[in-house]
């Protein structure tokens, strides 16, 4: 027997509260994406670098001798994603990759003279502020945000590859090296 209950087959319209809350989420995402996009655009005009490349350049400049793993940890990015950015900076002569003097198996990253000169002229990347704000959230709010954003993005992208850094041009997608705990 066919149900005559309209709610059994059709989604219900969101109530006014759900509508306002969803609008607040969308507005917050717009502010984040707008700030990141504006920085990426101005960085590219000023230096030819993507926003992600500027962020990595600035982190390496602040902490010379970082390993790729340490840089991935600081950017909260999968090592395979940050490796693509570092390779582009090394290729441009802005970052030097050298074996550590204490352990030849460990590569250290430092800015070249050209990288230091460029980094000193660039505006601070907003990614550092976004990360700081996320880390400063109370633990319960941070976990809830991670869960909610994870659910919202589940169907948007191929999750078999590590997410690229913000506004970094695509590269051949490398399989996810490891699952980074989010939260």
C-alpha positions as CSV (number, residue, x, y, z in Angstrom):
1,X,0.0,0.0,0.0
2,X,1.3,3.4,-1.0
3,X,1.9,5.9,1.8
4,X,0.0,9.2,1.5
5,X,2.3,10.8,4.1
6,X,4.3,13.5,2.1
7,X,7.2,13.4,4.6
8,X,7.8,9.7,3.8
9,X,9.0,10.5,0.3
10,X,9.9,14.2,0.2
11,X,12.5,16.0,2.3
12,X,11.0,18.5,4.7
13,X,11.8,22.1,4.3
14,X,14.3,23.4,6.9
15,X,12.8,25.4,9.8
16,X,13.7,29.0,10.3
17,X,16.3,28.2,13.0
18,X,18.1,25.6,10.7
19,X,18.0,28.1,7.9
20,X,19.6,30.9,10.0
21,X,22.3,28.5,11.3
22,X,23.1,27.2,7.8
23,X,23.4,30.8,6.6
24,X,25.8,31.6,9.5
25,X,27.9,28.5,8.5
26,X,27.9,29.7,4.9
27,X,28.8,33.3,5.8
28,X,31.7,32.0,8.0
29,X,33.0,29.9,5.1
30,X,32.7,32.8,2.8
31,X,34.8,35.0,5.1
32,X,37.5,32.3,5.4
33,X,37.6,31.6,1.6
34,X,37.5,35.3,0.8
35,X,40.5,36.1,3.0
36,X,42.5,33.1,1.7
37,X,41.6,33.9,-1.9
38,X,42.5,37.6,-1.5
39,X,45.9,36.8,-0.1
40,X,46.5,34.2,-2.8
41,X,45.6,36.7,-5.5
42,X,47.8,39.5,-4.1
43,X,50.6,37.0,-3.5
44,X,50.5,35.8,-7.0
45,X,50.5,39.3,-8.4
46,X,53.3,40.5,-6.1
47,X,55.6,37.4,-6.3
48,X,54.2,34.8,-8.8
49,X,53.8,32.4,-5.8
50,X,50.6,30.8,-4.7
51,X,49.1,31.5,-1.3
52,X,50.3,28.1,-0.1
53,X,53.8,28.7,-1.4
54,X,53.9,32.1,0.5
55,X,52.7,30.3,3.7
56,X,55.4,27.6,3.4
57,X,58.1,30.2,2.5
58,X,57.2,32.2,5.6
59,X,57.2,29.2,7.9
60,X,60.6,28.0,6.6
61,X,61.9,31.5,7.1
62,X,60.7,31.7,10.7
63,X,62.0,28.2,11.6
64,X,65.1,27.4,9.5
65,X,66.1,23.7,9.5
66,X,62.5,22.3,9.5
67,X,62.1,18.8,8.2
68,X,59.3,18.1,5.7
69,X,57.4,16.2,8.5
70,X,57.7,19.2,10.9
71,X,56.6,21.6,8.2
72,X,53.6,19.3,7.5
73,X,52.8,19.3,11.2
74,X,53.0,23.1,11.3
75,X,50.7,23.6,8.3
76,X,48.3,20.8,9.5
77,X,48.7,19.3,6.0
78,X,49.6,15.9,4.8
79,X,53.3,15.5,4.0
80,X,52.5,14.6,0.4
81,X,50.7,17.9,-0.1
82,X,53.3,20.1,1.6
83,X,56.0,18.2,-0.4
84,X,54.5,19.4,-3.7
85,X,54.7,23.0,-2.4
86,X,58.3,22.6,-1.2
87,X,59.4,21.1,-4.5
88,X,58.0,24.1,-6.4
89,X,59.9,26.5,-4.0
90,X,63.1,24.5,-4.3
91,X,62.7,24.5,-8.1
92,X,62.3,28.3,-8.0
93,X,65.5,28.7,-6.0
94,X,63.7,30.1,-3.0
95,X,64.1,27.1,-0.6
96,X,67.2,25.0,-0.1
97,X,66.9,21.3,0.9
98,X,70.0,20.0,2.6
99,X,70.9,16.9,4.7
100,X,71.1,17.7,8.4
101,X,74.6,17.8,9.7
102,X,73.6,15.6,12.7
103,X,71.7,13.0,10.6
104,X,72.3,12.6,6.9
105,X,68.9,10.8,6.6
106,X,67.0,13.9,7.7
107,X,66.6,16.7,5.1
108,X,66.4,20.3,6.5
109,X,64.7,23.2,4.7
110,X,66.1,26.7,4.7
111,X,65.5,29.8,2.7
112,X,68.0,30.8,0.0
113,X,69.1,34.4,-0.1
114,X,66.5,35.0,-2.9
115,X,63.9,33.3,-0.7
116,X,64.7,35.5,2.3
117,X,64.6,38.7,0.2
118,X,61.2,37.7,-1.2
119,X,59.7,36.6,2.1
120,X,60.6,39.9,3.7
121,X,58.4,41.8,1.1
122,X,55.3,39.6,1.4
123,X,52.2,40.1,3.5
124,X,51.7,37.5,6.2
125,X,49.7,34.5,5.0
126,X,46.3,34.2,6.7
127,X,46.6,30.4,7.0
128,X,48.7,30.9,10.2
129,X,45.9,32.9,11.8
130,X,43.3,30.4,10.8
131,X,45.3,27.5,12.3
132,X,45.9,29.5,15.5
133,X,42.2,30.3,15.8
134,X,41.3,26.6,15.3
135,X,43.9,25.5,17.9
136,X,42.6,28.1,20.4
137,X,39.0,26.8,20.2
138,X,37.8,24.9,23.2
139,X,38.4,21.2,22.6
140,X,34.7,20.4,22.4
141,X,34.1,23.1,19.8
142,X,37.1,22.1,17.8
143,X,35.9,18.5,17.7
144,X,32.4,19.5,16.8
145,X,33.7,21.8,14.0
146,X,35.9,19.1,12.7
147,X,33.0,16.6,12.6
148,X,30.6,19.0,11.0
149,X,33.0,20.2,8.3
150,X,34.0,16.6,7.7
151,X,30.4,15.6,7.1
152,X,29.8,18.7,4.9
153,X,32.8,18.0,2.7
154,X,32.5,14.2,2.5
155,X,30.9,14.2,-0.9
156,X,32.8,17.2,-2.4
157,X,36.1,15.6,-3.2
158,X,38.1,12.4,-3.8
159,X,39.2,11.5,-0.3
160,X,41.7,8.8,-1.5
161,X,44.2,11.6,-2.1
162,X,45.4,14.0,0.5
163,X,43.8,17.4,0.3
164,X,46.0,20.0,-1.4
165,X,47.0,23.2,0.4
166,X,44.7,26.2,-0.1
167,X,44.8,27.6,-3.6
168,X,47.8,25.5,-4.6
169,X,47.7,24.6,-8.3
170,X,46.8,20.9,-8.8
171,X,49.6,18.3,-9.1
172,X,49.3,14.7,-10.0
173,X,47.3,13.4,-7.1
174,X,49.4,11.2,-4.9
175,X,47.7,8.6,-2.8
176,X,47.1,9.5,0.8
177,X,50.3,8.6,2.6
178,X,48.7,8.4,6.0
179,X,45.5,9.4,7.6
180,X,46.0,12.6,9.6
181,X,43.9,12.7,12.7
182,X,41.7,15.7,12.6
183,X,40.2,17.3,15.6
